[in-house]
């Protein structure tokens, strides 16, 4: 589970994946539920640990110009099957990772539709303590799906009810495991 994308996330994930492989893991469920995002560089690092090549995302500026963000070179790429858990709390950098892995056919998505926070904002602090946020660009997945306002739809939609939460049941995680097994990988 990744709960936030910080400057340490890439290294922590690399260590965790190496440990899991040493212990014989054959499949991975990457849980991005309720992850509000964080640093773009961390999202690029995480996605690059699952992808050999290609783009992780596209930034489309207001004037129509675009900048692509390719997979980072020099990363050890995990070759195990992956399923990614998402929900309405999966936002921003976590949507970039989920979208990239999905668009490259590297992972299936299980859970609920993601939040839909895929914009780049400049923040200007004002003297009264308030701030102004101005959107200057939006993020697209490698297959050019807009994240902002749309979110990302799971391949396998599974709701998590209040009763599930109350009794500690997690049908989304169970569904992700079942989906990996059903893929026969």
Secondary structure as the mmCIF struct_conf table of DSSP 4:
data_model
#
loop_
_struct_conf.conf_type_id
_struct_conf.id
_struct_conf.beg_label_comp_id
_struct_conf.beg_label_asym_id
_struct_conf.beg_label_seq_id
_struct_conf.end_label_comp_id
_struct_conf.end_label_asym_id
_struct_conf.end_label_seq_id
STRN STRN1 UNK A 5 UNK A 5
TURN_TY1_P TURN_TY1_P1 UNK A 7 UNK A 8
HELX_RH_AL_P HELX_RH_AL_P1 UNK A 9 UNK A 22
TURN_TY1_P TURN_TY1_P2 UNK A 23 UNK A 24
STRN STRN2 UNK A 27 UNK A 31
TURN_TY1_P TURN_TY1_P3 UNK A 33 UNK A 34
STRN STRN3 UNK A 38 UNK A 38
HELX_RH_AL_P HELX_RH_AL_P2 UNK A 40 UNK A 48
TURN_TY1_P TURN_TY1_P4 UNK A 49 UNK A 50
BEND BEND1 UNK A 52 UNK A 54
STRN STRN4 UNK A 55 UNK A 61
TURN_TY1_P TURN_TY1_P5 UNK A 62 UNK A 63
BEND BEND2 UNK A 64 UNK A 64
STRN STRN5 UNK A 66 UNK A 70
HELX_LH_PP_P HELX_LH_PP_P1 UNK A 71 UNK A 72
TURN_TY1_P TURN_TY1_P6 UNK A 73 UNK A 74
HELX_LH_PP_P HELX_LH_PP_P2 UNK A 75 UNK A 78
BEND BEND3 UNK A 80 UNK A 80
STRN STRN6 UNK A 81 UNK A 86
TURN_TY1_P TURN_TY1_P7 UNK A 88 UNK A 89
TURN_TY1_P TURN_TY1_P8 UNK A 92 UNK A 92
HELX_RH_AL_P HELX_RH_AL_P3 UNK A 93 UNK A 103
TURN_TY1_P TURN_TY1_P9 UNK A 104 UNK A 105
BEND BEND4 UNK A 106 UNK A 106
STRN STRN7 UNK A 107 UNK A 111
BEND BEND5 UNK A 112 UNK A 112
STRN STRN8 UNK A 119 UNK A 125
TURN_TY1_P TURN_TY1_P10 UNK A 127 UNK A 128
BEND BEND6 UNK A 129 UNK A 129
STRN STRN9 UNK A 131 UNK A 140
TURN_TY1_P TURN_TY1_P11 UNK A 142 UNK A 143
STRN STRN10 UNK A 146 UNK A 146
TURN_TY1_P TURN_TY1_P12 UNK A 148 UNK A 150
BEND BEND7 UNK A 155 UNK A 155
STRN STRN11 UNK A 156 UNK A 157
HELX_RH_AL_P HELX_RH_AL_P4 UNK A 162 UNK A 167
TURN_TY1_P TURN_TY1_P13 UNK A 168 UNK A 168
HELX_RH_AL_P HELX_RH_AL_P5 UNK A 171 UNK A 182
TURN_TY1_P TURN_TY1_P14 UNK A 183 UNK A 184
#
